[in-house]
Amino acid sequence: MPEGVRWTHPGGGFFLWISLPEPMRSSDVAERARRAGLWIPSGDPFFAEEPTGQCLRLAFSYVAPDRIVQGIETLAQIVRAS
């Protein structure tokens, strides 16, 4: 991922979170990802408090590891171009 992008390192569960640097908006990145064939939701609907608009929620429990690597590479390209 490009500089400024952060992500969680889950010890379990089904999701990890990516935090995008300002001024990137997760909704814009998620839309570009959809056009590239990735279904990654903006994190905004998952926040109990006011969302920041900077987070993406990535599921990893159902996807095969080789597809995860391919998807992350595609997502990184999209973020770099944003």
N, CA, C and O of each residue as an XYZ file, in Angstrom:
328
protein
N       0.838     -1.187      0.000
C       0.000      0.000      0.000
C       0.882      1.248      0.000
O       2.008      1.234      0.496
N       0.344      2.320     -0.565
C       1.096      3.571     -0.584
C       1.300      4.139      0.815
O       0.616      3.758      1.765
N       2.244      5.047      0.918
C       2.526      5.705      2.185
C       1.271      6.393      2.712
O       0.506      6.975      1.943
N       1.067      6.323      4.012
C      -0.081      6.949      4.656
C      -1.252      6.024      4.874
O      -2.147      6.338      5.659
N      -1.271      4.882      4.196
C      -2.345      3.902      4.378
C      -1.980      3.022      5.569
O      -0.858      2.527      5.665
N      -2.933      2.833      6.469
C      -2.730      1.972      7.640
C      -3.760      0.856      7.605
O      -4.809      0.983      6.973
N      -3.452     -0.237      8.289
C      -4.394     -1.347      8.373
C      -4.235     -2.058      9.700
O      -3.187     -2.001     10.343
N      -5.309     -2.731     10.091
C      -5.285     -3.487     11.337
C      -4.598     -4.822     11.104
O      -4.460     -5.278      9.969
N      -4.176     -5.433     12.187
C      -3.565     -6.762     12.157
C      -4.398     -7.649     13.079
O      -4.038     -7.846     14.240
N      -5.514     -8.187     12.567
C      -6.429     -8.934     13.440
C      -5.819    -10.233     13.956
O      -5.080    -10.920     13.251
N      -6.144    -10.541     15.182
C      -5.738    -11.802     15.783
C      -6.764    -12.895     15.548
O      -6.558    -14.042     15.943
N      -7.849    -12.549     14.917
C      -8.930    -13.477     14.630
C     -10.063    -12.721     13.985
O      -9.934    -11.537     13.674
N     -11.148    -13.384     13.786
C     -12.308    -12.728     13.189
C     -12.366    -12.894     11.679
O     -11.727    -13.778     11.109
N     -13.141    -12.032     11.048
C     -13.406    -12.169      9.627
C     -13.022    -10.943      8.811
O     -13.075    -10.985      7.582
N     -12.638     -9.858      9.463
C     -12.410     -8.596      8.759
C     -11.117     -7.941      9.202
O     -10.602     -8.211     10.287
N     -10.605     -7.076      8.342
C      -9.570     -6.136      8.735
C      -9.982     -4.782      8.187
O     -10.806     -4.681      7.278
N      -9.394     -3.751      8.757
C      -9.743     -2.383      8.393
C      -8.551     -1.693      7.763
O      -7.418     -1.833      8.222
N      -8.823     -0.946      6.706
C      -7.811     -0.101      6.073
C      -8.231      1.342      6.308
O      -9.386      1.706      6.089
N      -7.277      2.164      6.757
C      -7.519      3.595      6.949
C      -6.759      4.355      5.876
O      -5.542      4.222      5.748
N      -7.476      5.141      5.118
C      -6.896      5.920      4.027
C      -6.481      7.303      4.523
O      -7.120      7.852      5.420
N      -5.428      7.867      3.955
C      -5.022      9.215      4.356
C      -5.936     10.266      3.728
O      -6.532     10.041      2.675
N      -6.034     11.412      4.390
C      -6.750     12.551      3.808
C      -6.020     12.967      2.540
O      -4.794     12.862      2.516
N      -6.657     13.416      1.523
C      -8.082     13.687      1.403
C      -8.863     12.539      0.761
O      -9.998     12.742      0.330
N      -8.277     11.330      0.687
C      -8.978     10.201      0.062
C     -10.267      9.904      0.806
O     -10.337     10.023      2.029
N     -11.280      9.518      0.056
C     -12.571      9.146      0.627
C     -12.808      7.661      0.344
O     -12.652      7.201     -0.786
N     -13.179      6.937      1.367
C     -13.387      5.499      1.217
C     -14.495      5.183      0.218
O     -14.414      4.180     -0.491
N     -15.510      6.007      0.151
C     -16.600      5.752     -0.797
C     -16.102      5.839     -2.241
O     -16.544      5.069     -3.093
N     -15.187      6.769     -2.522
C     -14.619      6.887     -3.873
C     -13.749      5.677     -4.211
O     -13.840      5.118     -5.304
N     -12.904      5.281     -3.254
C     -12.030      4.126     -3.469
C     -12.869      2.856     -3.624
O     -12.569      2.023     -4.479
N     -13.901      2.700     -2.820
C     -14.773      1.518     -2.914
C     -15.463      1.455     -4.274
O     -15.615      0.373     -4.840
N     -15.879      2.595     -4.797
C     -16.525      2.615     -6.122
C     -15.535      2.234     -7.216
O     -15.873      1.466     -8.117
N     -14.329      2.758     -7.145
C     -13.295      2.381     -8.128
C     -12.969      0.893     -8.022
O     -12.741      0.229     -9.033
N     -12.948      0.373     -6.795
C     -12.690     -1.051     -6.587
C     -13.798     -1.889     -7.215
O     -13.517     -2.907     -7.848
N     -15.044     -1.476     -7.051
C     -16.173     -2.209     -7.664
C     -16.024     -2.267     -9.179
O     -16.270     -3.305     -9.795
N     -15.623     -1.156     -9.772
C     -15.442     -1.136    -11.232
C     -14.320     -2.072    -11.667
O     -14.307     -2.540    -12.806
N     -13.373     -2.348    -10.761
C     -12.265     -3.266    -11.044
C     -12.605     -4.707    -10.661
O     -11.759     -5.592    -10.787
N     -13.828     -4.952    -10.197
C     -14.261     -6.301     -9.851
C     -14.079     -6.687     -8.391
O     -14.248     -7.855     -8.038
N     -13.735     -5.725     -7.532
C     -13.583     -5.984     -6.103
C     -14.802     -5.444     -5.364
O     -15.246     -4.326     -5.624
N     -15.333     -6.225     -4.459
C     -16.474     -5.770     -3.667
C     -15.988     -5.469     -2.258
O     -16.003     -6.334     -1.382
N     -15.558     -4.228     -2.053
C     -15.025     -3.764     -0.775
C     -15.899     -2.617     -0.299
O     -15.963     -1.585     -0.967
N     -16.568     -2.764      0.823
C     -17.437     -1.675      1.276
C     -16.665     -0.569      1.988
O     -15.643     -0.803      2.633
N     -17.184      0.622      1.847
C     -16.725      1.724      2.690
C     -17.081      1.347      4.120
O     -18.104      0.702      4.351
N     -16.268      1.734      5.067
C     -16.513      1.375      6.453
C     -17.581      2.199      7.141
O     -18.001      1.858      8.247
N     -18.032      3.280      6.512
C     -18.961      4.204      7.169
C     -20.188      3.540      7.800
O     -20.513      3.870      8.940
N     -20.886      2.623      7.121
C     -22.085      2.034      7.737
C     -21.802      1.166      8.965
O     -22.729      0.810      9.693
N     -20.540      0.821      9.203
C     -20.197     -0.080     10.299
C     -19.784      0.657     11.572
O     -19.477      0.020     12.579
N     -19.774      1.971     11.540
C     -19.386      2.761     12.711
C     -20.598      3.087     13.569
O     -21.650      3.458     13.048
N     -20.455      2.951     14.875
C     -21.532      3.325     15.797
C     -21.559      4.842     15.978
O     -22.622      5.426     16.189
N     -20.399      5.473     15.896
C     -20.325      6.934     16.014
C     -20.198      7.543     14.613
O     -20.297      6.832     13.613
N     -19.984      8.827     14.547
C     -19.853      9.525     13.265
C     -18.661      8.960     12.490
O     -17.537      8.996     12.990
N     -18.882      8.441     11.288
C     -17.773      7.863     10.524
C     -16.819      8.937     10.010
O     -17.196     10.095      9.833
N     -15.587      8.529      9.778
C     -14.565      9.460      9.288
C     -14.543      9.553      7.774
O     -14.032     10.523      7.215
N     -15.095      8.548      7.110
C     -15.053      8.529      5.648
C     -13.727      8.066      5.097
O     -13.483      8.168      3.895
N     -12.853      7.549      5.973
C     -11.511      7.152      5.547
C     -11.269      5.650      5.619
O     -10.168      5.205      5.295
N     -12.245      4.853      6.026
C     -11.994      3.432      6.286
C     -12.683      2.512      5.277
O     -13.778      2.791      4.788
N     -11.998      1.411      4.988
C     -12.546      0.323      4.183
C     -12.561     -0.927      5.054
O     -11.662     -1.134      5.869
N     -13.570     -1.747      4.882
C     -13.700     -2.993      5.663
C     -13.488     -4.165      4.712
O     -14.273     -4.369      3.787
N     -12.436     -4.929      4.940
C     -12.091     -6.042      4.064
C     -12.380     -7.366      4.750
O     -11.901     -7.619      5.856
N     -13.162     -8.205      4.094
C     -13.453     -9.550      4.600
C     -12.407    -10.514      4.047
O     -12.033    -10.430      2.877
N     -11.939    -11.430      4.896
C     -10.944    -12.384      4.427
C     -11.283    -13.823      4.772
O     -10.475    -14.717      4.520
N     -12.446    -14.068      5.337
C     -12.768    -15.422      5.793
C     -13.238    -16.348      4.680
O     -13.137    -17.567      4.820
N     -13.744    -15.810      3.591
C     -14.349    -16.636      2.549
C     -13.464    -16.753      1.315
O     -13.651    -17.661      0.506
N     -12.515    -15.855      1.161
C     -11.729    -15.751     -0.062
C     -10.445    -16.578      0.062
O      -9.788    -16.569      1.104
N     -10.098    -17.288     -1.010
C      -8.871    -18.092     -1.033
C      -7.643    -17.179     -0.955
O      -7.663    -16.075     -1.500
N      -6.580    -17.625     -0.287
C      -5.393    -16.782     -0.104
C      -4.822    -16.194     -1.392
O      -4.419    -15.031     -1.402
N      -4.778    -16.967     -2.479
C      -4.237    -16.426     -3.729
C      -5.112    -15.307     -4.275
O      -4.602    -14.357     -4.870
N      -6.411    -15.406     -4.083
C      -7.327    -14.335     -4.513
C      -7.190    -13.102     -3.627
O      -7.357    -11.977     -4.100
N      -6.886    -13.305     -2.345
C      -6.663    -12.176     -1.434
C      -5.447    -11.386     -1.905
O      -5.505    -10.159     -1.985
N      -4.361    -12.060     -2.214
C      -3.149    -11.376     -2.686
C      -3.451    -10.581     -3.953
O      -3.062     -9.418     -4.068
N      -4.142    -11.204     -4.899
C      -4.505    -10.535     -6.142
C      -5.390     -9.312     -5.857
O      -5.191     -8.254     -6.453
N      -6.350     -9.450     -4.963
C      -7.248     -8.348     -4.633
C      -6.526     -7.193     -3.958
O      -6.805     -6.031     -4.254
N      -5.597     -7.500     -3.051
C      -4.841     -6.447     -2.369
C      -3.954     -5.707     -3.364
O      -3.828     -4.485     -3.287
N      -3.341     -6.429     -4.295
C      -2.526     -5.774     -5.324
C      -3.373     -4.825     -6.165
O      -2.944     -3.713     -6.473
N      -4.573     -5.262     -6.535
C      -5.481     -4.405     -7.302
C      -5.911     -3.205     -6.483
O      -5.925     -2.081     -6.986
N      -6.263     -3.431     -5.219
C      -6.673     -2.331     -4.352
C      -5.532     -1.319     -4.180
O      -5.767     -0.111     -4.205
N      -4.309     -1.806     -4.008
C      -3.159     -0.902     -3.859
C      -2.993     -0.031     -5.101
O      -2.680      1.153     -4.977
N      -3.192     -0.581     -6.274
C      -3.111      0.196     -7.524
C      -4.186      1.275     -7.549
O      -3.931      2.407     -7.960
N      -5.377      0.919     -7.111
C      -6.481      1.873     -7.088
C      -6.184      3.006     -6.103
O      -6.419      4.175     -6.408
N      -5.672      2.661     -4.934
C      -5.357      3.678     -3.923
C      -4.236      4.593     -4.424
O      -4.303      5.809     -4.239
N      -3.209      4.020     -5.055
C      -2.116      4.835     -5.596
C      -2.625      5.844     -6.620
O      -2.133      6.970     -6.694
N      -3.617      5.426     -7.408
C      -4.145      6.291     -8.465
C      -5.157      7.314     -7.943
O      -5.564      8.210     -8.682
N      -5.561      7.189     -6.691
C      -6.588      8.091     -6.128
C      -5.980      9.397     -5.665
O      -6.693     10.269     -5.168
